[in-house]
Amino acid sequence: MVLRPHLPDLLAALPLPTLAVDRAERIVAMNAPAEALLGRGALDRHFINVLRQPAVVDAVEQCQQDDTPREAQYLASDNGNDTTFRVHVRKVTGMNYVLLSFQDITQVTNASQMRRDFVANVSHELRTPLTAMMGFIETLRGPARDDAPARDRFLTIMTGEAERMNRLVGDLLSLSRVESNERVRPTDKVDLRYVLQSTMRNLNPLAVEADVTLVATMGDDPLPLMGDTDQLLQVFTNLIENGIKYGGVGKEVEILVETTLRDPSLRGPAVRITVRDHGPGIDPVHLPRLTERFYRADSHRSRALGGTGLGLAIVKHILNRHRGRLKITSDLGDGARFTVILPLDAA
């Protein structure tokens, strides 16, 4: 009991939200982070009335009974944001107090959930073409064994499904490579104008086939920046190819390049490259999630056009590596605008 007056001072020295529960099951001390988490009114109240979550309550009661350390999860919500804490429950020998410390594990929990969702999405994306191919193989071995027209038709479909899986695996590997060096800033000097010209030259046959016209406004001056040529080609290939696919037959895809001495989002010299199509547009409700892995505004149309649902996720990570930004705007019936903002080399 001699140490009791110093208990608040001891808790105040701890960085994690921490509180002490006495044998009467009342909260007798808590530090400032715990007050921020649970509120000032928690002090001197019964801990059950403050914490309320059965897993934490059970951990405290069992620790009081057998002095064995326990752990439990505590879920908190602040302004609609959910936070997950791992609560460490320990008995203080000789003081008859149980200490509860709250460790924020929200990021770990979210990362684990993202991994589970990613595996589930990959499994689903691969299972669909695999199931189709297995069905066609079974048909070719049986009823269509001697049906030449059906055999040719099924083999064509199977080739398409195999190509779809190959694109998916390729995009997965590309995403993995991009994420692995996302924090390593590029060190090569690149002329972005050359990158855009190369991209348009490579995609021109696809545009001609789709009866789409590429219209570029980029001037004649070089656009120097520090970047990775292959990755920037990947960014603009993805965006312009999407414009060709979703813009509509007989329409234009516009590529507009603008420079500024000070961009508000980058706080320095920057170049803005806007890729605009004149297709049906995207419902604004989908815009915040378009760069998520496997998210599609129109799943059926995307798959029909050969999309894997990973293209914009790859674009986002590449731009993160280049300290750039991606802004997407669209109105239904008025096409979509994808604007890439990249820092120019100040020199």
Disulfide bonds with the S-S distance in Angstrom:
none
